[in-house]
Amino acid sequence: MNRATATMLGVGLLSVACGQAQDLGSTESNAYPVTPGVLCTGQTDITDFKVDDRYVYCLSYGCVLAVDKRASTAFPDVERTTHCTGGTAVGVAGDGSRVYVTGVAGPSPYDRGYIYTSPISETQTSLVPMFASTTDDDGLAAFHYAADIVVDESRVYWTTERGVYAGPKIAPADAADFELLADVEVLDPNVPPIRIGLVQDAKNLYWARNTDVMMVPKTGGEAVPLAVGPSQITSLSIRSGWVYFAAGTVRRVSLSTREIQGFSVGPGWFNGVAADEHYVYASGSYANANASCSREQVTGYVVRVPLGGGEAEVVAEDQPCPSQVAVDESAVYWRTENPGERAEVHRIPKSP
Protein backbone atom coordinates (compact mmCIF):
# COMPACT_ATOMS: atom_id res chain seq x y z
CA MET A 1 0.00 0.00 0.00
CA ASN A 2 1.48 3.40 -0.92
CA ARG A 3 0.96 6.60 1.01
CA ALA A 4 -1.41 7.95 -1.62
CA THR A 5 -3.89 5.19 -0.84
CA ALA A 6 -3.71 5.55 2.95
CA THR A 7 -7.17 7.15 2.98
CA MET A 8 -8.60 3.69 2.25
CA LEU A 9 -8.27 2.96 5.97
CA GLY A 10 -11.27 5.06 6.97
CA VAL A 11 -10.28 4.48 10.57
CA GLY A 12 -12.55 5.29 13.46
CA LEU A 13 -13.61 3.83 16.78
CA LEU A 14 -16.59 1.60 17.45
CA SER A 15 -18.12 1.35 20.90
CA VAL A 16 -19.68 -2.04 21.63
CA ALA A 17 -21.94 -2.47 24.64
CA CYS A 18 -24.87 -4.80 25.25
CA GLY A 19 -24.59 -6.14 21.72
CA GLN A 20 -24.86 -2.68 20.11
CA ALA A 21 -22.14 -0.95 18.12
CA GLN A 22 -21.86 2.82 17.82
CA ASP A 23 -19.58 4.59 15.34
CA LEU A 24 -17.67 7.30 17.21
CA GLY A 25 -16.39 8.91 14.05
CA SER A 26 -13.69 8.54 11.41
CA THR A 27 -11.60 10.78 9.20
CA GLU A 28 -9.08 10.43 6.40
CA SER A 29 -5.71 8.99 7.38
CA ASN A 30 -2.32 10.69 7.29
CA ALA A 31 1.17 9.59 6.30
CA TYR A 32 3.72 8.98 9.08
CA PRO A 33 6.70 11.33 8.50
CA VAL A 34 9.70 9.22 9.64
CA THR A 35 11.49 6.07 8.51
CA PRO A 36 12.11 2.99 10.73
CA GLY A 37 15.48 1.46 11.58
CA VAL A 38 16.40 -2.17 12.32
CA LEU A 39 17.39 -3.08 15.89
CA CYS A 40 18.03 -6.81 15.59
CA THR A 41 17.94 -9.55 12.98
CA GLY A 42 17.25 -13.26 13.51
CA GLN A 43 18.38 -16.13 11.31
CA THR A 44 14.93 -17.01 10.01
CA ASP A 45 12.74 -16.30 13.02
CA ILE A 46 12.41 -14.06 16.06
CA THR A 47 9.97 -15.81 18.34
CA ASP A 48 9.47 -12.93 20.77
CA PHE A 49 10.74 -9.50 21.75
CA LYS A 50 10.12 -7.25 24.75
CA VAL A 51 10.98 -3.65 25.64
CA ASP A 52 11.88 -2.16 29.02
CA ASP A 53 13.35 1.20 30.07
CA ARG A 54 16.83 0.40 28.75
CA TYR A 55 16.82 -2.68 26.51
CA VAL A 56 15.00 -4.35 23.67
CA TYR A 57 15.19 -8.14 24.15
CA CYS A 58 15.07 -10.15 20.91
CA LEU A 59 14.69 -13.94 21.14
CA SER A 60 15.89 -16.02 18.19
CA TYR A 61 16.83 -19.71 18.08
CA GLY A 62 17.39 -20.03 21.82
CA CYS A 63 19.46 -16.85 22.14
CA VAL A 64 18.49 -13.47 23.57
CA LEU A 65 19.94 -10.33 22.06
CA ALA A 66 19.82 -7.45 24.59
CA VAL A 67 19.91 -4.22 22.56
CA ASP A 68 20.72 -1.03 24.45
CA LYS A 69 18.14 1.60 23.48
CA ARG A 70 20.42 4.47 24.50
CA ALA A 71 22.52 3.89 21.39
CA SER A 72 21.67 5.16 17.92
CA THR A 73 18.88 3.59 15.88
CA ALA A 74 21.47 2.83 13.19
CA PHE A 75 22.11 -0.91 13.11
CA PRO A 76 25.96 -0.92 13.36
CA ASP A 77 26.01 1.44 16.37
CA VAL A 78 23.77 -0.50 18.76
CA GLU A 79 25.42 -2.15 21.76
CA ARG A 80 24.41 -5.82 22.10
CA THR A 81 24.90 -8.72 24.49
CA THR A 82 23.84 -12.29 23.75
CA HIS A 83 22.50 -14.96 26.12
CA CYS A 84 21.81 -18.50 24.91
CA THR A 85 20.20 -21.72 26.12
CA GLY A 86 20.33 -25.24 24.74
CA GLY A 87 16.57 -25.74 24.92
CA THR A 88 13.73 -24.62 22.68
CA ALA A 89 13.12 -21.00 23.70
CA VAL A 90 9.65 -19.49 23.37
CA GLY A 91 9.21 -16.21 25.28
CA VAL A 92 11.47 -13.51 26.72
CA ALA A 93 11.36 -10.76 29.36
CA GLY A 94 13.91 -8.56 31.09
CA ASP A 95 14.23 -6.09 33.93
CA GLY A 96 17.36 -4.18 32.95
CA SER A 97 19.72 -6.42 34.91
CA ARG A 98 18.64 -9.97 33.97
CA VAL A 99 16.92 -11.74 31.09
CA TYR A 100 14.26 -14.43 31.60
CA VAL A 101 13.26 -16.97 28.95
CA THR A 102 10.55 -19.61 28.75
CA GLY A 103 11.31 -22.87 27.00
CA VAL A 104 10.62 -26.55 26.57
CA ALA A 105 12.90 -29.57 26.67
CA GLY A 106 12.54 -33.26 26.00
CA PRO A 107 11.84 -35.61 23.10
CA SER A 108 8.76 -33.66 22.03
CA PRO A 109 8.05 -29.91 22.07
CA TYR A 110 5.50 -30.34 24.83
CA ASP A 111 7.42 -32.63 27.16
CA ARG A 112 8.51 -30.36 30.00
CA GLY A 113 8.54 -26.59 30.51
CA TYR A 114 11.47 -24.55 31.82
CA ILE A 115 12.25 -20.99 32.84
CA TYR A 116 15.83 -19.84 32.16
CA THR A 117 17.67 -16.75 33.38
CA SER A 118 20.98 -14.94 33.07
CA PRO A 119 22.44 -11.63 34.20
CA ILE A 120 22.97 -9.12 31.41
CA SER A 121 26.70 -8.90 30.79
CA GLU A 122 29.08 -7.51 28.19
CA THR A 123 29.98 -10.97 26.91
CA GLN A 124 27.94 -13.90 25.61
CA THR A 125 26.66 -16.00 28.50
CA SER A 126 24.59 -19.15 28.88
CA LEU A 127 21.06 -19.05 30.21
CA VAL A 128 20.66 -21.46 33.12
CA PRO A 129 17.49 -23.20 34.36
CA MET A 130 15.60 -21.18 36.94
CA PHE A 131 12.44 -23.25 37.26
CA ALA A 132 11.60 -26.64 35.78
CA SER A 133 8.24 -28.33 35.59
CA THR A 134 7.90 -31.05 38.20
CA THR A 135 6.70 -34.55 37.34
CA ASP A 136 4.38 -36.88 39.22
CA ASP A 137 4.88 -40.57 39.99
CA ASP A 138 3.78 -41.45 36.45
CA GLY A 139 6.35 -39.10 34.92
CA LEU A 140 3.77 -36.53 33.80
CA ALA A 141 4.90 -32.90 33.85
CA ALA A 142 3.00 -30.21 35.78
CA PHE A 143 3.12 -28.12 32.63
CA HIS A 144 4.45 -29.16 29.23
CA TYR A 145 4.79 -25.78 27.59
CA ALA A 146 5.94 -22.44 29.02
CA ALA A 147 4.93 -19.61 26.69
CA ASP A 148 4.76 -15.86 27.36
CA ILE A 149 6.53 -14.31 30.34
CA VAL A 150 6.54 -11.04 32.34
CA VAL A 151 8.38 -9.90 35.47
CA ASP A 152 7.78 -7.35 38.21
CA GLU A 153 9.95 -6.25 41.12
CA SER A 154 9.86 -9.58 42.93
CA ARG A 155 8.40 -12.35 40.78
CA VAL A 156 8.37 -14.02 37.38
CA TYR A 157 5.04 -14.98 35.74
CA TRP A 158 4.50 -17.24 32.75
CA THR A 159 1.64 -18.82 30.82
CA THR A 160 1.21 -22.55 30.21
CA GLU A 161 -1.43 -24.87 28.81
CA ARG A 162 -2.83 -25.12 32.37
CA GLY A 163 -2.90 -21.43 33.24
CA VAL A 164 -0.49 -18.92 34.79
CA TYR A 165 2.43 -19.78 37.09
CA ALA A 166 4.62 -17.56 39.30
CA GLY A 167 7.95 -17.88 41.07
CA PRO A 168 10.47 -15.62 42.85
CA LYS A 169 12.91 -13.70 40.67
CA ILE A 170 15.86 -14.96 42.70
CA ALA A 171 16.05 -18.60 41.68
CA PRO A 172 15.90 -20.83 44.77
CA ALA A 173 17.99 -23.94 45.27
CA ASP A 174 14.82 -25.94 44.63
CA ALA A 175 13.90 -25.26 41.01
CA ALA A 176 10.35 -26.46 41.70
CA ASP A 177 9.57 -23.54 44.04
CA PHE A 178 6.80 -22.02 41.95
CA GLU A 179 3.02 -21.91 42.16
CA LEU A 180 0.02 -22.17 39.87
CA LEU A 181 -1.93 -18.91 40.19
CA ALA A 182 -4.82 -19.73 37.88
CA ASP A 183 -5.77 -23.30 37.01
CA VAL A 184 -7.91 -23.55 33.88
CA GLU A 185 -9.16 -26.44 31.81
CA VAL A 186 -6.67 -27.58 29.19
CA LEU A 187 -8.41 -26.94 25.87
CA ASP A 188 -6.14 -29.20 23.82
CA PRO A 189 -3.00 -30.83 25.29
CA ASN A 190 -1.45 -31.02 21.81
CA VAL A 191 -1.79 -27.29 21.12
CA PRO A 192 0.61 -24.90 22.91
CA PRO A 193 -0.70 -21.73 24.56
CA ILE A 194 -0.59 -18.41 22.74
CA ARG A 195 2.97 -17.12 22.60
CA ILE A 196 2.34 -13.39 22.92
CA GLY A 197 -0.50 -13.15 25.39
CA LEU A 198 0.47 -12.04 28.92
CA VAL A 199 0.43 -8.50 30.37
CA GLN A 200 0.25 -7.08 33.88
CA ASP A 201 -0.58 -4.12 36.08
CA ALA A 202 0.23 -3.62 39.75
CA LYS A 203 -2.30 -6.16 41.04
CA ASN A 204 -3.40 -8.47 38.22
CA LEU A 205 -2.26 -10.58 35.30
CA TYR A 206 -4.12 -10.72 31.97
CA TRP A 207 -3.59 -13.41 29.38
CA ALA A 208 -5.02 -14.74 26.14
CA ARG A 209 -6.62 -18.18 26.23
CA ASN A 210 -7.76 -19.05 22.73
CA THR A 211 -10.54 -16.48 22.10
CA ASP A 212 -10.79 -15.28 25.72
CA VAL A 213 -9.11 -12.45 27.61
CA MET A 214 -8.57 -13.80 31.15
CA MET A 215 -7.65 -12.10 34.44
CA VAL A 216 -6.23 -13.42 37.74
CA PRO A 217 -4.80 -11.58 40.78
CA LYS A 218 -1.04 -11.82 41.23
CA THR A 219 -1.75 -13.37 44.61
CA GLY A 220 -3.69 -16.17 42.88
CA GLY A 221 -7.38 -17.01 42.76
CA GLU A 222 -10.16 -17.68 40.32
CA ALA A 223 -9.48 -16.92 36.67
CA VAL A 224 -12.07 -14.44 35.39
CA PRO A 225 -12.95 -14.03 31.68
CA LEU A 226 -13.06 -10.36 30.67
CA ALA A 227 -13.91 -10.52 26.96
CA VAL A 228 -14.27 -12.86 24.01
CA GLY A 229 -12.57 -12.09 20.72
CA PRO A 230 -14.00 -12.85 17.27
CA SER A 231 -11.19 -15.38 16.69
CA GLN A 232 -8.05 -16.56 18.47
CA ILE A 233 -6.38 -13.71 20.31
CA THR A 234 -2.78 -13.21 19.24
CA SER A 235 -1.63 -10.17 21.23
CA LEU A 236 -2.49 -8.14 24.34
CA SER A 237 -1.61 -4.70 25.69
CA ILE A 238 -2.74 -2.80 28.80
CA ARG A 239 -3.03 0.93 29.35
CA SER A 240 -5.01 3.16 31.75
CA GLY A 241 -7.73 0.72 32.76
CA TRP A 242 -8.19 -0.96 29.36
CA VAL A 243 -6.88 -4.25 27.99
CA TYR A 244 -6.32 -4.13 24.22
CA PHE A 245 -6.39 -7.31 22.18
CA ALA A 246 -5.79 -8.30 18.57
CA ALA A 247 -7.76 -11.13 17.02
CA GLY A 248 -7.94 -10.28 13.34
CA THR A 249 -9.54 -7.02 14.48
CA VAL A 250 -8.40 -4.72 17.29
CA ARG A 251 -10.55 -4.21 20.38
CA ARG A 252 -10.27 -3.18 24.01
CA VAL A 253 -12.17 -4.08 27.17
CA SER A 254 -12.67 -1.77 30.15
CA LEU A 255 -11.46 -3.23 33.45
CA SER A 256 -14.10 -1.28 35.38
CA THR A 257 -17.24 -1.72 33.26
CA ARG A 258 -16.36 -4.66 30.94
CA GLU A 259 -17.47 -2.50 27.99
CA ILE A 260 -15.82 -3.56 24.73
CA GLN A 261 -14.79 -1.06 22.08
CA GLY A 262 -13.62 -2.06 18.62
CA PHE A 263 -11.18 -0.07 16.49
CA SER A 264 -11.58 -0.10 12.72
CA VAL A 265 -7.91 -0.14 11.77
CA GLY A 266 -8.13 -0.81 8.07
CA PRO A 267 -8.29 -3.70 5.59
CA GLY A 268 -6.61 -7.01 6.32
CA TRP A 269 -5.92 -9.22 9.33
CA PHE A 270 -4.39 -7.68 12.47
CA ASN A 271 -2.41 -9.77 14.95
CA GLY A 272 -0.31 -7.27 16.93
CA VAL A 273 -1.42 -4.48 19.27
CA ALA A 274 0.11 -1.98 21.71
CA ALA A 275 -1.20 1.20 23.32
CA ASP A 276 0.22 4.34 24.88
CA GLU A 277 -1.54 7.34 26.44
CA HIS A 278 -2.61 8.72 23.04
CA TYR A 279 -2.79 5.95 20.42
CA VAL A 280 -3.41 2.29 19.81
CA TYR A 281 -0.87 0.77 17.41
CA ALA A 282 -1.62 -2.34 15.34
CA SER A 283 0.21 -4.53 12.85
CA GLY A 284 -1.58 -6.44 10.15
CA SER A 285 -1.40 -8.00 6.72
CA TYR A 286 -3.52 -7.48 3.65
CA ALA A 287 -4.16 -11.23 3.54
CA ASN A 288 -6.65 -13.14 5.65
CA ALA A 289 -5.97 -15.42 8.62
CA ASN A 290 -5.31 -18.44 6.39
CA ALA A 291 -2.22 -16.87 4.81
CA SER A 292 0.92 -18.37 6.32
CA CYS A 293 4.21 -16.48 6.60
CA SER A 294 6.01 -19.82 6.75
CA ARG A 295 4.97 -20.61 3.17
CA GLU A 296 4.69 -17.31 1.36
CA GLN A 297 5.46 -13.61 1.49
CA VAL A 298 2.60 -11.77 3.18
CA THR A 299 2.83 -7.98 2.99
CA GLY A 300 1.30 -5.74 5.61
CA TYR A 301 1.66 -2.54 7.56
CA VAL A 302 1.65 -0.88 10.99
CA VAL A 303 -0.95 1.77 11.82
CA ARG A 304 -1.91 3.94 14.76
CA VAL A 305 -5.32 5.27 15.77
CA PRO A 306 -6.15 7.91 18.41
CA LEU A 307 -7.67 6.31 21.49
CA GLY A 308 -10.78 8.45 21.22
CA GLY A 309 -11.28 7.84 17.51
CA GLY A 310 -10.37 10.14 14.64
CA GLU A 311 -7.55 10.23 12.12
CA ALA A 312 -5.45 7.16 11.39
CA GLU A 313 -1.84 7.06 10.28
CA VAL A 314 0.17 4.43 8.48
CA VAL A 315 3.31 4.15 10.63
CA ALA A 316 5.10 1.74 8.27
CA GLU A 317 3.99 0.14 5.02
CA ASP A 318 5.14 -2.73 2.79
CA GLN A 319 6.25 -4.75 5.81
CA PRO A 320 6.88 -8.50 5.33
CA CYS A 321 4.66 -10.53 7.68
CA PRO A 322 4.38 -7.86 10.40
CA SER A 323 3.35 -9.06 13.85
CA GLN A 324 4.00 -8.21 17.51
CA VAL A 325 4.06 -4.48 18.37
CA ALA A 326 5.46 -2.63 21.41
CA VAL A 327 5.77 1.01 22.47
CA ASP A 328 7.74 3.04 24.98
CA GLU A 329 7.83 6.76 25.72
CA SER A 330 9.63 7.69 22.51
CA ALA A 331 9.35 4.90 19.93
CA VAL A 332 7.29 2.17 18.30
CA TYR A 333 8.69 -1.36 17.75
CA TRP A 334 7.45 -4.27 15.65
CA ARG A 335 8.58 -7.62 14.30
CA THR A 336 8.69 -8.72 10.66
CA GLU A 337 9.56 -12.00 8.97
CA ASN A 338 10.86 -12.86 5.51
CA PRO A 339 9.99 -16.54 4.97
CA GLY A 340 13.16 -18.62 4.75
CA GLU A 341 15.39 -15.56 5.01
CA ARG A 342 15.42 -13.46 8.18
CA ALA A 343 13.29 -11.88 10.85
CA GLU A 344 13.79 -8.35 12.17
CA VAL A 345 12.68 -6.03 14.95
CA HIS A 346 12.21 -2.45 13.80
CA ARG A 347 12.09 0.83 15.70
CA ILE A 348 10.65 4.15 14.61
CA PRO A 349 10.51 7.37 16.65
CA LYS A 350 7.06 8.48 17.68
CA SER A 351 5.68 11.37 15.68
CA PRO A 352 3.92 14.20 17.58
C-alpha positions as CSV (number, residue, x, y, z in Angstrom):
1,M,0.0,0.0,0.0
2,N,1.5,3.4,-0.9
3,R,1.0,6.6,1.0
4,A,-1.4,8.0,-1.6
5,T,-3.9,5.2,-0.8
6,A,-3.7,5.5,3.0
7,T,-7.2,7.2,3.0
8,M,-8.6,3.7,2.3
9,L,-8.3,3.0,6.0
10,G,-11.3,5.1,7.0
11,V,-10.3,4.5,10.6
12,G,-12.6,5.3,13.5
13,L,-13.6,3.8,16.8
14,L,-16.6,1.6,17.5
15,S,-18.1,1.4,20.9
16,V,-19.7,-2.0,21.6
17,A,-21.9,-2.5,24.6
18,C,-24.9,-4.8,25.3
19,G,-24.6,-6.1,21.7
20,Q,-24.9,-2.7,20.1
21,A,-22.1,-1.0,18.1
22,Q,-21.9,2.8,17.8
23,D,-19.6,4.6,15.3
24,L,-17.7,7.3,17.2
25,G,-16.4,8.9,14.0
26,S,-13.7,8.5,11.4
27,T,-11.6,10.8,9.2
28,E,-9.1,10.4,6.4
29,S,-5.7,9.0,7.4
30,N,-2.3,10.7,7.3
31,A,1.2,9.6,6.3
32,Y,3.7,9.0,9.1
33,P,6.7,11.3,8.5
34,V,9.7,9.2,9.6
35,T,11.5,6.1,8.5
36,P,12.1,3.0,10.7
37,G,15.5,1.5,11.6
38,V,16.4,-2.2,12.3
39,L,17.4,-3.1,15.9
40,C,18.0,-6.8,15.6
41,T,17.9,-9.5,13.0
42,G,17.2,-13.3,13.5
43,Q,18.4,-16.1,11.3
44,T,14.9,-17.0,10.0
45,D,12.7,-16.3,13.0
46,I,12.4,-14.1,16.1
47,T,10.0,-15.8,18.3
48,D,9.5,-12.9,20.8
49,F,10.7,-9.5,21.7
50,K,10.1,-7.2,24.7
51,V,11.0,-3.7,25.6
52,D,11.9,-2.2,29.0
53,D,13.3,1.2,30.1
54,R,16.8,0.4,28.8
55,Y,16.8,-2.7,26.5
56,V,15.0,-4.4,23.7
57,Y,15.2,-8.1,24.2
58,C,15.1,-10.1,20.9
59,L,14.7,-13.9,21.1
60,S,15.9,-16.0,18.2
61,Y,16.8,-19.7,18.1
62,G,17.4,-20.0,21.8
63,C,19.5,-16.9,22.1
64,V,18.5,-13.5,23.6
65,L,19.9,-10.3,22.1
66,A,19.8,-7.4,24.6
67,V,19.9,-4.2,22.6
68,D,20.7,-1.0,24.5
69,K,18.1,1.6,23.5
70,R,20.4,4.5,24.5
71,A,22.5,3.9,21.4
72,S,21.7,5.2,17.9
73,T,18.9,3.6,15.9
74,A,21.5,2.8,13.2
75,F,22.1,-0.9,13.1
76,P,26.0,-0.9,13.4
77,D,26.0,1.4,16.4
78,V,23.8,-0.5,18.8
79,E,25.4,-2.1,21.8
80,R,24.4,-5.8,22.1
81,T,24.9,-8.7,24.5
82,T,23.8,-12.3,23.8
83,H,22.5,-15.0,26.1
84,C,21.8,-18.5,24.9
85,T,20.2,-21.7,26.1
86,G,20.3,-25.2,24.7
87,G,16.6,-25.7,24.9
88,T,13.7,-24.6,22.7
89,A,13.1,-21.0,23.7
90,V,9.6,-19.5,23.4
91,G,9.2,-16.2,25.3
92,V,11.5,-13.5,26.7
93,A,11.4,-10.8,29.4
94,G,13.9,-8.6,31.1
95,D,14.2,-6.1,33.9
96,G,17.4,-4.2,32.9
97,S,19.7,-6.4,34.9
98,R,18.6,-10.0,34.0
99,V,16.9,-11.7,31.1
100,Y,14.3,-14.4,31.6
101,V,13.3,-17.0,28.9
102,T,10.5,-19.6,28.7
103,G,11.3,-22.9,27.0
104,V,10.6,-26.5,26.6
105,A,12.9,-29.6,26.7
106,G,12.5,-33.3,26.0
107,P,11.8,-35.6,23.1
108,S,8.8,-33.7,22.0
109,P,8.1,-29.9,22.1
110,Y,5.5,-30.3,24.8
111,D,7.4,-32.6,27.2
112,R,8.5,-30.4,30.0
113,G,8.5,-26.6,30.5
114,Y,11.5,-24.6,31.8
115,I,12.3,-21.0,32.8
116,Y,15.8,-19.8,32.2
117,T,17.7,-16.7,33.4
118,S,21.0,-14.9,33.1
119,P,22.4,-11.6,34.2
120,I,23.0,-9.1,31.4
121,S,26.7,-8.9,30.8
122,E,29.1,-7.5,28.2
123,T,30.0,-11.0,26.9
124,Q,27.9,-13.9,25.6
125,T,26.7,-16.0,28.5
126,S,24.6,-19.1,28.9
127,L,21.1,-19.1,30.2
128,V,20.7,-21.5,33.1
129,P,17.5,-23.2,34.4
130,M,15.6,-21.2,36.9
131,F,12.4,-23.3,37.3
132,A,11.6,-26.6,35.8
133,S,8.2,-28.3,35.6
134,T,7.9,-31.0,38.2
135,T,6.7,-34.6,37.3
136,D,4.4,-36.9,39.2
137,D,4.9,-40.6,40.0
138,D,3.8,-41.5,36.5
139,G,6.4,-39.1,34.9
140,L,3.8,-36.5,33.8
141,A,4.9,-32.9,33.9
142,A,3.0,-30.2,35.8
143,F,3.1,-28.1,32.6
144,H,4.5,-29.2,29.2
145,Y,4.8,-25.8,27.6
146,A,5.9,-22.4,29.0
147,A,4.9,-19.6,26.7
148,D,4.8,-15.9,27.4
149,I,6.5,-14.3,30.3
150,V,6.5,-11.0,32.3
151,V,8.4,-9.9,35.5
152,D,7.8,-7.4,38.2
153,E,10.0,-6.2,41.1
154,S,9.9,-9.6,42.9
155,R,8.4,-12.3,40.8
156,V,8.4,-14.0,37.4
157,Y,5.0,-15.0,35.7
158,W,4.5,-17.2,32.7
159,T,1.6,-18.8,30.8
160,T,1.2,-22.6,30.2
161,E,-1.4,-24.9,28.8
162,R,-2.8,-25.1,32.4
163,G,-2.9,-21.4,33.2
164,V,-0.5,-18.9,34.8
165,Y,2.4,-19.8,37.1
166,A,4.6,-17.6,39.3
167,G,8.0,-17.9,41.1
168,P,10.5,-15.6,42.9
169,K,12.9,-13.7,40.7
170,I,15.9,-15.0,42.7
171,A,16.0,-18.6,41.7
172,P,15.9,-20.8,44.8
173,A,18.0,-23.9,45.3
174,D,14.8,-25.9,44.6
175,A,13.9,-25.3,41.0
176,A,10.4,-26.5,41.7
177,D,9.6,-23.5,44.0
178,F,6.8,-22.0,42.0
179,E,3.0,-21.9,42.2
180,L,0.0,-22.2,39.9
181,L,-1.9,-18.9,40.2
182,A,-4.8,-19.7,37.9
183,D,-5.8,-23.3,37.0
184,V,-7.9,-23.5,33.9
185,E,-9.2,-26.4,31.8
186,V,-6.7,-27.6,29.2
187,L,-8.4,-26.9,25.9
188,D,-6.1,-29.2,23.8
189,P,-3.0,-30.8,25.3
190,N,-1.5,-31.0,21.8
191,V,-1.8,-27.3,21.1
192,P,0.6,-24.9,22.9
193,P,-0.7,-21.7,24.6
194,I,-0.6,-18.4,22.7
195,R,3.0,-17.1,22.6
196,I,2.3,-13.4,22.9
197,G,-0.5,-13.2,25.4
198,L,0.5,-12.0,28.9
199,V,0.4,-8.5,30.4
200,Q,0.3,-7.1,33.9
201,D,-0.6,-4.1,36.1
202,A,0.2,-3.6,39.8
203,K,-2.3,-6.2,41.0
204,N,-3.4,-8.5,38.2
205,L,-2.3,-10.6,35.3
206,Y,-4.1,-10.7,32.0
207,W,-3.6,-13.4,29.4
208,A,-5.0,-14.7,26.1
209,R,-6.6,-18.2,26.2
210,N,-7.8,-19.1,22.7
211,T,-10.5,-16.5,22.1
212,D,-10.8,-15.3,25.7
213,V,-9.1,-12.5,27.6
214,M,-8.6,-13.8,31.2
215,M,-7.6,-12.1,34.4
216,V,-6.2,-13.4,37.7
217,P,-4.8,-11.6,40.8
218,K,-1.0,-11.8,41.2
219,T,-1.7,-13.4,44.6
220,G,-3.7,-16.2,42.9
221,G,-7.4,-17.0,42.8
222,E,-10.2,-17.7,40.3
223,A,-9.5,-16.9,36.7
224,V,-12.1,-14.4,35.4
225,P,-12.9,-14.0,31.7
226,L,-13.1,-10.4,30.7
227,A,-13.9,-10.5,27.0
228,V,-14.3,-12.9,24.0
229,G,-12.6,-12.1,20.7
230,P,-14.0,-12.8,17.3
231,S,-11.2,-15.4,16.7
232,Q,-8.0,-16.6,18.5
233,I,-6.4,-13.7,20.3
234,T,-2.8,-13.2,19.2
235,S,-1.6,-10.2,21.2
236,L,-2.5,-8.1,24.3
237,S,-1.6,-4.7,25.7
238,I,-2.7,-2.8,28.8
239,R,-3.0,0.9,29.3
240,S,-5.0,3.2,31.7
241,G,-7.7,0.7,32.8
242,W,-8.2,-1.0,29.4
243,V,-6.9,-4.2,28.0
244,Y,-6.3,-4.1,24.2
245,F,-6.4,-7.3,22.2
246,A,-5.8,-8.3,18.6
247,A,-7.8,-11.1,17.0
248,G,-7.9,-10.3,13.3
249,T,-9.5,-7.0,14.5
250,V,-8.4,-4.7,17.3
251,R,-10.6,-4.2,20.4
252,R,-10.3,-3.2,24.0
253,V,-12.2,-4.1,27.2
254,S,-12.7,-1.8,30.1
255,L,-11.5,-3.2,33.5
256,S,-14.1,-1.3,35.4
257,T,-17.2,-1.7,33.3
258,R,-16.4,-4.7,30.9
259,E,-17.5,-2.5,28.0
260,I,-15.8,-3.6,24.7
261,Q,-14.8,-1.1,22.1
262,G,-13.6,-2.1,18.6
263,F,-11.2,-0.1,16.5
264,S,-11.6,-0.1,12.7
265,V,-7.9,-0.1,11.8
266,G,-8.1,-0.8,8.1
267,P,-8.3,-3.7,5.6
268,G,-6.6,-7.0,6.3
269,W,-5.9,-9.2,9.3
270,F,-4.4,-7.7,12.5
271,N,-2.4,-9.8,15.0
272,G,-0.3,-7.3,16.9
273,V,-1.4,-4.5,19.3
274,A,0.1,-2.0,21.7
275,A,-1.2,1.2,23.3
276,D,0.2,4.3,24.9
277,E,-1.5,7.3,26.4
278,H,-2.6,8.7,23.0
279,Y,-2.8,6.0,20.4
280,V,-3.4,2.3,19.8
281,Y,-0.9,0.8,17.4
282,A,-1.6,-2.3,15.3
283,S,0.2,-4.5,12.8
284,G,-1.6,-6.4,10.2
285,S,-1.4,-8.0,6.7
286,Y,-3.5,-7.5,3.7
287,A,-4.2,-11.2,3.5
288,N,-6.6,-13.1,5.7
289,A,-6.0,-15.4,8.6
290,N,-5.3,-18.4,6.4
291,A,-2.2,-16.9,4.8
292,S,0.9,-18.4,6.3
293,C,4.2,-16.5,6.6
294,S,6.0,-19.8,6.8
295,R,5.0,-20.6,3.2
296,E,4.7,-17.3,1.4
297,Q,5.5,-13.6,1.5
298,V,2.6,-11.8,3.2
299,T,2.8,-8.0,3.0
300,G,1.3,-5.7,5.6
301,Y,1.7,-2.5,7.6
302,V,1.6,-0.9,11.0
303,V,-0.9,1.8,11.8
304,R,-1.9,3.9,14.8
305,V,-5.3,5.3,15.8
306,P,-6.1,7.9,18.4
307,L,-7.7,6.3,21.5
308,G,-10.8,8.4,21.2
309,G,-11.3,7.8,17.5
310,G,-10.4,10.1,14.6
311,E,-7.6,10.2,12.1
312,A,-5.5,7.2,11.4
313,E,-1.8,7.1,10.3
314,V,0.2,4.4,8.5
315,V,3.3,4.1,10.6
316,A,5.1,1.7,8.3
317,E,4.0,0.1,5.0
318,D,5.1,-2.7,2.8
319,Q,6.3,-4.7,5.8
320,P,6.9,-8.5,5.3
321,C,4.7,-10.5,7.7
322,P,4.4,-7.9,10.4
323,S,3.4,-9.1,13.9
324,Q,4.0,-8.2,17.5
325,V,4.1,-4.5,18.4
326,A,5.5,-2.6,21.4
327,V,5.8,1.0,22.5
328,D,7.7,3.0,25.0
329,E,7.8,6.8,25.7
330,S,9.6,7.7,22.5
331,A,9.4,4.9,19.9
332,V,7.3,2.2,18.3
333,Y,8.7,-1.4,17.8
334,W,7.4,-4.3,15.7
335,R,8.6,-7.6,14.3
336,T,8.7,-8.7,10.7
337,E,9.6,-12.0,9.0
338,N,10.9,-12.9,5.5
339,P,10.0,-16.5,5.0
340,G,13.2,-18.6,4.7
341,E,15.4,-15.6,5.0
342,R,15.4,-13.5,8.2
343,A,13.3,-11.9,10.8
344,E,13.8,-8.3,12.2
345,V,12.7,-6.0,15.0
346,H,12.2,-2.5,13.8
347,R,12.1,0.8,15.7
348,I,10.6,4.2,14.6
349,P,10.5,7.4,16.6
350,K,7.1,8.5,17.7
351,S,5.7,11.4,15.7
352,P,3.9,14.2,17.6
